[in-house]
Amino acid sequence: MNIQAMMKQAQKLQKDMMNAKKEIDETVFENTKSFVTIKAMGNKKIESIKINIDDISKDDLEMIEDMITVTLNELMDKIDAETEKKMGKYTQGMPGLF
């Protein structure tokens, strides 16, 4: 394979990687725990936090804070898993590149 063909292949790979990353960034991920629903974009920017107040009492503030924390952490894990799934073929076992 000559250098020119290798460069074209590398450019195509880079374009494919950027397209996959853009697709992830523009995807809305959602996670629900009990009465808390959080939505975030693939770039980990929070879109919304919804709390179903019909299911809670006013005395449950600490539990709500804990539930939000757990829900957010699980949502970030979902985004990381999707990123690894789509980008893993490009990074070939080198996590943390995206």
N, C-alpha and C positions, 0 to 999 in steps of 0.2 A: 504494500500500500504506500502510495507516495504522500509527501507532506501536504500537498494541496487537498487530497482526499481526506486525510486525517483532520485537517483544519475545518473542512466542511462538516465532517462528522461531529467534531467538538462543538461547532457553532449550533448544529441541530440539537445536540444534547443539551446545550445551555438554554436554547429556546424552549425545548420541551420541559426542562426543569422550571423555568420561569413561568411557563403556562400552568404547570401543575401547582406551583406555589400560589399563583394568582387565584386559581380555582379554589384552593383551600382557604385563602384569605377572604374570599367573597362568599363562602358558605356560612350559613347561620347554624350554629350548634345549640342544642337545648338540653338542659338537664333539670329534672324535677325530683325533689326530695320532700316527701310529706306535703306541706302546704306552700313550699317555696319553689318557684320556677325561674330559672335564669337562662337568658339567651346571650350568646356571644358570637362574634364573628371569628373566623379562623385565625385572624391576626390577634386574637385574645382581647379584643375591645368589647366591653360589655354593652350589649344592646338594650337589655331590659331585665329588671328584677320584679317579679310579681309575687305577692303574698296573698293567699286566700284567707282573708280575715274571718270567714265564716267558721273555719276550723280551729281557731285559737282564742284564747282569752287574753285580756290585757296584761295579765301577770306573767306572761310567758316570754318576755323580752329577751332574757338570756338564752332561752331555747331557740328563739328566732335567730339571734346572732350566730349561734352555733350551727344552725341549719343552713344559713346562708354561706358560712365558711365551708362546710362540708360540700354543699352543692356546687359552689364555685370551684373548689379543688377537683371534684369529679369532672366538672365541665372542662377544665383545663387539661385533665388527663385524656378526655375524649378527643380534644383538638390535637394533642400530642400524638395520640394513637393514629388518627387519620393522617396527620402529617407524615408520620413514619411509614404508614402503609403506602401513601402515594409517592413520597420522596425517597423511600428506602431503596428503590431500584436504581436511583442515581447515586446515592451515597454509599451503597454496598457495605453496610455494616458500620459506617462511621456516623454514629448518632450525634445530634447536637449541631449539625450544620445549618439547620433551619429553625 
